[in-house]
Amino acid sequence: MVDSESSVAHDTPAWADRAAARSRSVQRSRIRSIEQAQTIVAAARRLLETEGSGFTTQQLSKEAGIALQTFYRHFASKDQLLLAVFEDFLIEASARLAEAARDIPDPVSRLRFYISSTLRSLDGTHRAAPRFITAEHWRLYQLFPTEMAGANQSFADLIEQELRTATQQQLLHSADPAADAWLATKLVMSVYHHYAFAPTPADTGEIGERLWSFCLAAFGGHLPER
């Protein structure tokens, strides 16, 4: 049987740990504090779909079913909350990609999947998350550079791991997988940010494949001959 407190600690994102540390109730119940913080972040994510990032803390407390002072026990400001939401989106997206790629057999194919899949969340009518990430990215980066760098790193880590493996297997050629993964991540982010607000072509898959072709060439690989 898995110990419930150990399980919560293992799966807790960094923002939830910070929120728990700010709360005076942490000595009484760390698990309860983390659950409350996650309830608040989930409420903020729902409000983003209907109100955008302009929602008020009063709207948030009503949506989360908590008193306003409970919110401030966990988050010093609304910007601290938006940082948590941002981290939640990016870490969750990276975890989804890693899980979806689990059965892909080789590192080059996994890299292609990671890079070409990034634009799929721009399909359809629900664009609140991509637009929030784009609109808030640099503003939050100026306020919380360390935390934002850590949140963005989750995707770069996926790229670096597969790029390093592919280089070791002589499938690709990267002299510095960490640096190349960072540059590829910045390129992917730029394309993502552009299409979060710009009119998106009917087939985002085609753009994803073009993005992959560019990165593959930079990694020293070649597209298969047709």
Secondary structure as UniProt FT lines:
FT   HELIX           4..11
FT   HELIX           14..22
FT   HELIX           24..27
FT   HELIX           30..51
FT   HELIX           52..54
FT   HELIX           57..64
FT   HELIX           68..74
FT   HELIX           78..100
FT   TURN            101..103
FT   HELIX           107..116
FT   TURN            117..119
FT   HELIX           120..122
FT   HELIX           128..143
FT   HELIX           145..168
FT   TURN            169..170
FT   HELIX           177..197
FT   HELIX           204..218
FT   TURN            219..220
//
